[in-house]
Amino acid sequence: MSVYVYPGSFDPITNGHMDIIERASKLCDKLIVAVLVNRNKKPVFSLEERVDLIKCSVKNLHNVEVESFSGLLIDYMKKKRAKVIIKGLRAVSDFEYELQMALLNKNLDSGIETLFMMTNINYSFLSSSSVRELAEHKGKIDGLVPDCIKERVIKRFT
């Protein structure tokens, strides 16, 4: 059974993330969307809320699971018997950082591969931080986040 992991903070999940999730889920038997605890970030949504928002968003994708984790991604990968890390890329600037992380992970465990997926051009501008900023300033987020979470995102900032 092929198990892939798509890690991230997803604060909140966007349609760009969903594009990667939908496409990656077709490449493996099971895709785990792994919400990480990043002590360097101050998330707007709690870990539990982010997991719940993602679960709502992926409910129709039957081979996708959502979990949270802390610690090293490589340790989580071993625990889940996963062999592939999925990373979405919007721009060259994303690639530079993600390449460093992929090389570090490869150094820690040579059996783990990182698969880079280019984002759909329609979402190349989209990030969780841009969604948060739009919502905070009462901007429209239609089409930027899954419909099932849109009202919850808006509500957070009103």
C-alpha positions as CSV (number, residue, x, y, z in Angstrom):
1,M,0.0,0.0,0.0
2,S,1.4,3.4,-1.0
3,V,1.1,6.1,1.6
4,Y,2.0,9.7,0.9
5,V,2.0,12.6,3.4
6,Y,1.1,16.2,2.6
7,P,2.4,18.2,5.5
8,G,1.6,21.9,6.3
9,S,0.1,24.3,8.7
10,F,-3.0,24.9,6.6
11,D,-4.1,28.1,8.5
12,P,-6.6,27.9,6.8
13,I,-6.7,25.4,4.0
14,T,-7.1,27.0,0.6
15,N,-8.3,25.9,-2.8
16,G,-4.6,25.8,-3.8
17,H,-4.1,23.2,-1.1
18,M,-7.2,21.3,-2.2
19,D,-5.9,21.2,-5.8
20,I,-2.7,19.5,-4.6
21,I,-4.7,17.2,-2.3
22,E,-7.0,16.1,-5.1
23,R,-4.2,15.5,-7.5
24,A,-1.9,13.7,-5.0
25,S,-4.7,11.5,-3.8
26,K,-4.9,10.0,-7.3
27,L,-1.2,8.9,-7.1
28,C,-1.4,6.8,-4.0
29,D,-3.5,4.4,-2.0
30,K,-3.7,6.7,1.0
31,L,-2.9,10.4,1.4
32,I,-2.4,11.8,4.8
33,V,-2.9,15.5,5.2
34,A,-0.6,16.1,8.2
35,V,-1.3,19.3,10.1
36,L,1.9,20.3,11.9
37,V,2.4,22.0,15.2
38,N,4.9,24.7,14.4
39,R,6.0,26.5,17.5
40,N,7.5,29.3,15.4
41,K,4.1,30.3,14.0
42,K,1.1,31.8,15.8
43,P,-1.9,30.3,14.0
44,V,-5.2,32.0,13.7
45,F,-7.0,28.7,13.9
46,S,-6.2,26.2,16.6
47,L,-4.7,22.8,15.7
48,E,-8.1,21.1,16.3
49,E,-9.9,23.7,14.2
50,R,-7.5,23.3,11.3
51,V,-7.9,19.5,11.3
52,D,-11.7,20.0,11.4
53,L,-11.6,22.5,8.5
54,I,-9.6,20.1,6.4
55,K,-11.8,17.1,7.2
56,C,-14.8,19.1,6.1
57,S,-13.0,20.0,2.9
58,V,-11.8,16.5,2.0
59,K,-14.9,14.5,3.1
60,N,-15.6,13.3,-0.5
61,L,-12.0,12.1,-1.0
62,H,-12.2,8.5,0.3
63,N,-8.5,7.8,0.4
64,V,-7.5,11.0,2.3
65,E,-7.0,11.1,6.0
66,V,-6.3,14.1,8.2
67,E,-4.1,14.1,11.3
68,S,-1.9,16.4,13.3
69,F,1.6,15.8,14.3
70,S,4.5,17.5,16.1
71,G,8.2,16.8,15.9
72,L,10.2,15.7,12.9
73,L,8.3,14.9,9.7
74,I,10.7,12.0,9.1
75,D,9.7,10.4,12.4
76,Y,6.0,10.9,11.5
77,M,6.7,9.3,8.1
78,K,8.3,6.3,9.7
79,K,5.4,5.9,12.1
80,K,2.9,6.0,9.2
81,R,5.0,3.8,7.0
82,A,4.9,6.5,4.4
83,K,7.5,6.8,1.7
84,V,6.6,10.0,-0.2
85,I,6.3,13.6,1.0
86,I,4.0,15.8,-1.2
87,K,5.0,19.5,-1.5
88,G,3.1,22.1,-3.5
89,L,5.0,24.8,-5.3
90,R,3.7,28.2,-6.4
91,A,6.9,30.0,-7.4
92,V,10.7,29.7,-7.5
93,S,10.8,31.2,-4.0
94,D,8.9,28.2,-2.7
95,F,11.2,25.8,-4.5
96,E,14.4,27.2,-2.8
97,Y,13.1,26.5,0.7
98,E,11.4,23.2,-0.1
99,L,14.5,21.9,-1.9
100,Q,16.5,22.5,1.3
101,M,13.9,20.7,3.3
102,A,13.8,17.8,0.9
103,L,17.6,17.4,1.0
104,L,17.6,17.6,4.8
105,N,14.9,14.9,4.9
106,K,16.8,12.8,2.4
107,N,19.8,13.0,4.6
108,L,17.8,11.9,7.6
109,D,16.2,9.0,5.7
110,S,17.4,8.0,2.2
111,G,14.2,5.9,1.7
112,I,11.9,8.9,1.8
113,E,11.2,10.8,-1.4
114,T,9.8,14.3,-1.8
115,L,7.4,14.8,-4.7
116,F,7.0,18.5,-5.8
117,M,3.7,19.4,-7.5
118,M,3.3,22.7,-9.3
119,T,0.1,24.5,-8.3
120,N,-2.6,25.1,-10.8
121,I,-2.0,28.4,-12.4
122,N,-5.4,29.6,-11.1
123,Y,-4.0,29.4,-7.5
124,S,-0.4,30.5,-8.0
125,F,-1.1,33.7,-6.1
126,L,-3.0,32.1,-3.3
127,S,-1.7,31.5,0.3
128,S,-3.2,31.0,3.7
129,S,-1.8,34.4,4.8
130,S,-3.5,36.2,1.8
131,V,-6.8,34.5,2.7
132,R,-6.4,35.6,6.4
133,E,-5.6,39.2,5.3
134,L,-8.5,39.4,2.9
135,A,-10.9,38.0,5.6
136,E,-9.6,40.3,8.2
137,H,-10.3,43.4,6.0
138,K,-13.7,42.1,4.9
139,G,-12.4,41.2,1.4
140,K,-14.1,38.5,-0.7
141,I,-12.7,35.0,-0.2
142,D,-15.1,33.3,-2.6
143,G,-13.3,30.7,-4.7
144,L,-10.2,30.9,-2.5
145,V,-11.2,28.4,0.2
146,P,-13.5,25.4,0.1
147,D,-17.2,26.4,0.3
148,C,-17.8,24.3,3.4
149,I,-15.3,26.4,5.4
150,K,-15.8,29.9,3.9
151,E,-18.3,31.1,6.6
152,R,-16.1,29.8,9.4
153,V,-13.1,31.7,8.0
154,I,-15.1,34.9,7.7
155,K,-16.6,34.5,11.1
156,R,-13.1,34.3,12.7
157,F,-12.4,37.9,11.7
158,T,-15.8,39.5,12.5
